[in-house]
Amino acid sequence: MNYSYITYLANDSYLIGTLALYNSLLQSKNKYPLTVMVGKKVTSKSKQQLKKLGIKTILIPTILPKNNNLLQNKRSGYSQWNNTFSKLYIFNLNQFDKIVFIDSDIFVKKNLDHLFDCPNLSAVVSGKSYPGNHSWNKLNSGLMVIVPEKATFNKLIHTLNSFKKNDTLGDQDIINNYFDNWNRNECLHLPESYNVIARFEPFFRYKNYPIYAIHFTGAKKPWQFSKLDYFKYVLNLCIRQIIIIKSMKGLCETIRDLTEYIWLCKKVRRTLFSK
């Protein structure tokens, strides 16, 4: 069977995250390779860095909504979503029998190879157990098990183009809109441990969940943090945990994971810019 982990590199600003993902997959001893879908904005220098590490790449076309929702995304404060539509191309990678897609802002903590035994469209309702989120029931597209099929890809593109121009949307909205009965198919719901939203991690540590993958959502990524950004992020984690969970338990492990990820990103940066 032709299996692969897949991620998407839209532009050079995510190269550090992509290589940190690659390293975290190696550290957790995953046996299947990582293949990177590369967008047209990625420079030849970045492609060369991937090639140097033996990472296979697939150059993919730019996918954008026909009704030009990009401006509405920008107005709504979600301009980072404008780079995500090409992610839908994973459904067209039928050279693979099955893939596990992982966003390039995810830090893999444990081996994920067993996910290839899961059925098509297995994913996580990330954060649904966190207090106040119990109505959440849609998949998070940051980690998905996919059996690629061209017909499905074509239908997703049709769905993308059916949205109105004043709709704010990203790839996740397209997927949830097309697979509108996914939330009722519980056999496709992976445990939240496989896609833990980073700002909720202290709660899951508090509840003793095994953490397989941590997802650093948000516009600013840890590899872009200044010292002040790091301090503010940690402070917000502490405040949220104390006010909502009323416990400090889970904070030490979360801060350790954040620090470990930032150091991994710094290691990648040094490798990229060393002579």
Disulfide bonds with the S-S distance in Angstrom:
none
